[in-house]
Each structure stands twice: as structure tokens, then as C-alpha cells.
Amino acid sequence: MGEQGCMEKIAELAQVIERHVAGTGFCATAIPRLSLIHTDHLSIPTPVVYDAGLCLIAQGANRVLIGGRSVVYDAANYLLVSVDLPAVCNIIEASPDKPYLCCKIDFDPTILADLMVAEAGEVPRTDLPVVEVYPSDSDLIDAACRLVRLLDRPETIGALAPLIEREILYRLLTGPHGPMLRRLATVGSHLNQVNRAITVIRRRFDSQIRIDEVAAEAGMSPSSLHAHFKAITGMTPLEYQKQLRLQEARRLMLVGGATAGTAGFAVGYESPSQFSREYRRLFGAPPRQDIERLHTEPAAVMAL
């Protein structure tokens, strides 16, 4: 399928996304690990957490800043994120006539591991980044269209969604980012160990963590964890935890109506002044001012 066929598939993906997103927002779906995003407004740079997965834009464009590195993706390029990462994003192309349309497919580690067993073979070493943009692939977009179209017939989701997810992961494993995903799924690789550390930190983000305990669960020494975690994510384990805490506090205030003091305490802060100071450093404004702004600029919270 040539460039023309690829553009036709992108147009089809745009139509099916619009059909299943009511209004502006980030929409979870009846298909596990599939989310749809629609907005007709540009967004300000907004800190978010990307779960490991594939982002396919059918219309519009987005800029992502992770660990000091900036990438832009659009309908001509897809974004692949290999591990869960805090990032700063902003939608840079969207309008009422041509809204930003995106589908996000999170990785199922069970399917990925199963494909690795089926493929076997030697796992190549790679220095590919854990976040990268690649030219759109018509077969990948076609599979994404078929996955989203299952929403038209919910009774088919249980039987067919896992099969299409498996196809998507297979195409990624055999594509340009394949070596990185193979390292991710290989037990004992530094990427796999750091991913295990990320899982531990996300599970305990609201508690005080000891680096030696996280390192032990990841199967690494503390010094090795620190070095490889920083190299892969662009931040230290404690910086990673801090961003998770502040993101969750923001969600509690924005969606749950919590006060700054309650939210800060809920995510593990004992000092309100420290919470406010670190919140302002990440989000650019004190908690109350930031939440008031988000209520008037809803597109700012969905730059995915």
C-alpha cells in the first residue's frame, strides 16, 4: 500500500475516532488499553504521564518534551513510548474545522512477552531512545482502524480486540522500533530492569521509597539503577516519583475537588510549603491558581 493508501487509512481513522468521541476530551473506551482524544483547541505546554504505548494522530499535531528532548508527531508520524514516562506536551495544530484526533493504544506486556517467545531468536543490542517518532505505516494504521471500529459492535470486543492488539504489537516488533521493544521484554536487560523499577515506583509513589529496595526488586545495584534509570528516562528515580506525586495531586484537585493541603498530604507530602513550591516549579503556578486556569482552559489537560 503506497502513500496514497496510507493517507486514505489516516482519513478513515479520523472518521472512526470522531464517531466515537462525544465533544472535547480524553475518552477511555470499552476496549481495554484504547483511548481516544478529540479537541478543537491548541493547548498550553502541559505535564502529563505517558503510559508505554502507541500514539497515532489522525489529524492535528502534538509536541512532546521528555527528559530535555523534544519531538513532534502528526498524521504522517506515529509516536512510540516504550516505558511509562512523565512528559510535557502541547497540541500545536487543532481548530474547530480540523480538530486534533488521536488514538492511544497502551501495550499489554503479556501479549508482548508471548510474541517474544513465539519469535525466539537473538535480542539485538540497541541505543534507540525509549521515546521516538516514526513515519506512518499503512498496515499499522489499518490495524488501528479495525480496533477502533470494534466500538461499533461491542459484542465483538472480547473476542477480536486481543487479536488486533497482538497484530499491532507484532508489527511494532518487526518494525524500526522492534529492537527496543525486544530489549524491554527481555528479562535481565537494563531496560527491562528499569521498567520493573518504574512499576515499583508507580505502585508506591505516595510513600517514601528507599532506592536500595527499589533496586533490589529491579535486580540491580543502587548505583546501576541510578545510572541506567537516568540514561533511559532522563531523570532520577526520586525525580520520577516527584512528578508522579504532583500529577496525581493535580488530578485530585481538578477532578476530585480536593484542596491543595488535602491533595499534597494524599500523595505523600508532609510540608504544605514544599508541596506548593514543587508544584509551582512543575506546573508554572501555585496549586489554586493552576486549577482555576485549567477550569477555564479544558484543552490544557488533554495534550496527549
C-alpha positions in Angstrom: 0.0 0.0 0.0 1.6 3.3 -1.1 1.5 6.8 0.2 -2.0 7.4 -1.2 -3.3 4.3 0.5 -1.7 5.4 3.8 -3.4 8.8 3.6 -6.8 7.1 2.9 -6.3 4.9 6.0 -5.4 8.0 8.1 -8.7 9.7 6.8 -10.6 6.6 7.8 -9.0 6.6 11.2 -10.1 10.2 11.7 -13.7 9.4 10.8 -13.9 6.5 13.2 -12.3 8.5 16.0 -14.8 11.3 15.5 -17.6 8.9 15.5 -16.7 7.6 19.0 -15.7 10.7 20.9 -18.6 12.9 22.1 -17.4 16.5 22.4 -13.9 17.6 23.5 -11.8 15.4 25.8 -9.8 12.4 26.6 -12.1 9.3 26.2 -11.5 5.9 27.7 -13.3 3.2 25.7 -14.9 -0.2 26.2 -11.7 -1.7 24.7 -9.0 -2.1 27.4 -5.9 0.0 26.8 -7.5 2.0 24.0 -8.2 5.8 24.5 -9.4 8.4 22.0 -8.7 12.1 22.1 -10.5 15.0 20.4 -10.1 18.7 20.8 -10.5 21.7 18.5 -8.3 24.0 20.6 -4.5 24.4 20.9 -3.1 23.6 24.4 -0.5 25.2 26.6 2.6 23.0 27.5 1.1 20.6 30.0 2.8 18.0 32.1 1.3 14.5 31.7 2.3 10.9 32.2 2.5 8.7 29.1 1.9 5.0 29.7 4.0 2.8 27.4 2.2 2.5 24.1 1.5 3.7 20.6 0.0 7.2 19.7 -1.5 7.6 16.3 -2.7 11.1 15.3 -5.3 11.1 12.5 -5.5 14.9 12.4 -3.5 17.7 14.0 -0.1 17.7 15.7 1.5 17.4 19.1 4.8 18.4 20.6 6.3 16.2 23.4 9.2 17.1 25.7 10.7 14.3 27.6 14.0 14.5 29.5 15.1 17.6 27.7 14.3 16.1 24.3 11.5 17.5 22.1 9.7 15.6 19.3 6.7 16.5 17.2 4.3 14.0 15.7 1.3 14.2 13.5 -0.7 12.2 11.0 2.4 11.5 9.0 4.4 10.2 12.0 3.4 8.0 15.0 4.8 8.2 18.5 6.1 5.1 20.3 6.8 5.2 24.1 8.5 2.1 25.5 8.2 2.8 29.2 5.9 4.9 31.4 7.2 8.4 31.4 6.3 11.9 32.7 6.4 14.4 29.8 5.4 17.9 28.8 3.0 18.0 25.9 1.2 20.6 23.9 -1.2 20.4 21.0 0.2 22.7 18.3 -2.3 22.0 15.5 -6.0 21.9 16.1 -9.1 24.0 15.1 -12.9 23.7 15.0 -12.7 22.9 11.3 -9.9 20.4 11.7 -9.8 19.1 15.3 -7.0 17.2 16.9 -7.8 13.5 16.7 -5.6 10.8 18.2 -5.9 7.2 19.4 -3.6 5.8 22.2 -3.0 2.1 22.4 -1.2 1.0 25.6 0.9 -2.0 25.5 -0.2 -5.3 27.0 3.0 -6.8 28.5 1.5 -10.3 28.4 1.0 -10.2 24.7 4.4 -8.7 24.1 6.1 -11.4 26.2 4.1 -14.1 24.3 5.2 -12.7 20.9 8.8 -12.7 22.1 8.6 -16.4 23.0 7.0 -17.2 19.6 9.6 -15.2 17.7 12.6 -16.5 19.7 16.0 -15.6 18.2 18.7 -13.3 19.5 17.7 -10.0 21.0 19.8 -7.3 19.4 21.5 -4.5 21.4 20.2 -1.1 20.7 20.7 2.5 21.6 17.3 3.6 20.3 15.6 6.1 22.6 12.6 5.0 24.6 10.5 7.7 23.0 10.7 8.1 19.3 8.7 9.2 16.2 8.5 7.1 13.1 6.9 7.5 9.6 3.3 6.4 9.5 2.8 2.8 8.4 -0.4 1.9 6.4 -0.6 -1.6 7.9 -0.3 -0.3 11.4 -3.0 2.4 10.8 -5.3 -0.2 9.2 -5.0 -2.4 12.3 -5.7 0.6 14.5 -8.8 1.4 12.4 -10.1 -2.1 12.8 -9.5 -1.9 16.6 -11.4 1.3 17.0 -14.2 0.1 14.7 -14.9 -2.7 17.1 -16.6 0.0 19.2 -19.4 -0.1 16.6 -20.1 -3.7 17.7 -19.3 -4.0 21.4 -20.2 -7.7 21.4 -17.1 -8.4 19.2 -14.6 -6.7 21.5 -13.9 -9.6 23.9 -13.0 -12.0 21.0 -11.4 -9.7 18.5 -9.6 -6.9 20.3 -6.9 -9.1 21.7 -6.2 -10.5 18.2 -5.9 -7.0 16.7 -3.7 -5.8 19.6 -1.5 -8.8 19.0 -1.2 -7.8 15.3 -0.3 -4.2 16.3 2.4 -5.4 18.7 3.8 -7.8 16.1 4.0 -5.1 13.5 5.9 -2.9 16.0 8.2 -5.7 17.0 9.1 -6.3 13.3 9.3 -2.5 12.6 12.1 0.1 13.2 11.4 0.2 16.9 11.5 -3.6 17.3 14.9 -3.9 18.9 13.9 -1.5 21.7 10.6 -3.4 22.4 12.6 -6.7 22.4 15.0 -5.3 25.0 12.1 -4.2 27.1 10.6 -7.7 27.1 14.0 -9.4 27.8 14.4 -10.4 31.4 17.8 -9.2 32.7 18.3 -6.4 30.2 18.8 -2.9 31.7 15.7 -1.6 30.0 13.6 -4.5 31.5 15.1 -3.8 34.9 14.4 -0.1 34.8 10.9 -0.8 33.7 10.4 -3.0 36.7 11.8 -0.2 38.9 9.2 2.2 37.3 6.5 -0.3 38.1 7.6 -0.3 41.8 7.8 3.5 42.0 4.4 3.9 40.4 2.9 1.4 42.8 4.4 3.3 45.8 4.6 6.8 44.5 2.7 8.2 47.6 5.1 6.6 50.1 8.7 7.2 51.0 10.8 4.9 48.8 14.3 3.6 49.5 16.4 3.3 46.4 18.1 0.2 47.7 14.8 -1.6 48.0 13.6 -0.4 44.5 17.0 -1.6 43.1 16.6 -5.0 44.8 13.2 -5.5 43.3 14.5 -4.5 39.8 17.5 -6.9 40.2 20.1 -4.1 40.1 22.6 -2.4 42.5 21.6 1.1 43.6 24.4 2.7 41.6 23.4 0.8 38.5 19.7 1.6 38.9 20.5 5.3 39.3 22.8 5.4 36.2 20.5 3.4 33.9 17.3 5.0 35.1 18.7 8.4 34.4 20.0 7.3 31.0 16.7 5.8 29.9 14.2 8.3 31.4 16.2 11.5 31.6 15.5 11.8 35.3 16.5 10.1 38.6 14.1 7.7 40.4 13.3 10.3 43.0 12.6 13.0 40.3 10.4 10.5 38.6 8.4 9.8 41.8 8.1 13.6 42.4 6.5 14.1 39.0 4.0 11.3 39.7 3.1 12.7 43.0 2.5 16.2 41.6 0.5 14.8 38.7 -1.8 12.9 41.0 -2.2 15.8 43.3 -3.3 17.9 40.4 -5.8 15.3 39.3 -7.2 15.2 42.8 -7.8 18.9 42.8 -9.0 19.2 39.3 -11.4 16.2 39.2 -12.0 15.4 42.9 -12.2 19.0 44.2 -9.6 18.4 46.9 -7.9 21.4 48.5 -4.1 21.9 48.0 -3.4 20.8 51.5 -5.5 17.6 51.2 -4.1 16.7 47.8 -0.5 17.3 48.9 -0.9 15.1 52.0 -2.7 12.4 50.0 0.3 12.0 47.6 2.9 11.9 50.4 3.9 15.5 51.1 4.2 16.4 54.8 5.1 20.0 54.3 2.4 22.2 52.5 5.1 24.8 51.7 7.3 22.2 50.0 4.3 20.9 48.1 3.3 24.3 46.9 6.9 25.2 45.9 7.5 22.0 43.9 4.0 22.2 42.3 4.7 25.7 41.1 8.1 24.6 39.7 6.5 21.9 37.6 3.2 23.5 36.6 4.2 27.2 36.5 1.7 28.4 39.1 0.7 27.7 42.7 -1.9 24.9 43.1 -5.1 27.1 43.4 -4.1 29.4 40.5 -3.2 26.5 38.3 -6.5 24.6 38.9 -8.5 27.8 38.3 -6.7 28.2 35.0 -7.4 24.6 34.0 -11.1 25.0 34.7 -11.2 27.8 32.1 -8.8 26.1 29.6 -10.0 22.5 29.5 -7.9 21.7 26.4 -4.8 22.2 28.6 -5.4 18.9 30.4 -5.6 16.7 27.4 -2.4 17.3 25.4 -1.8 13.6 24.7 
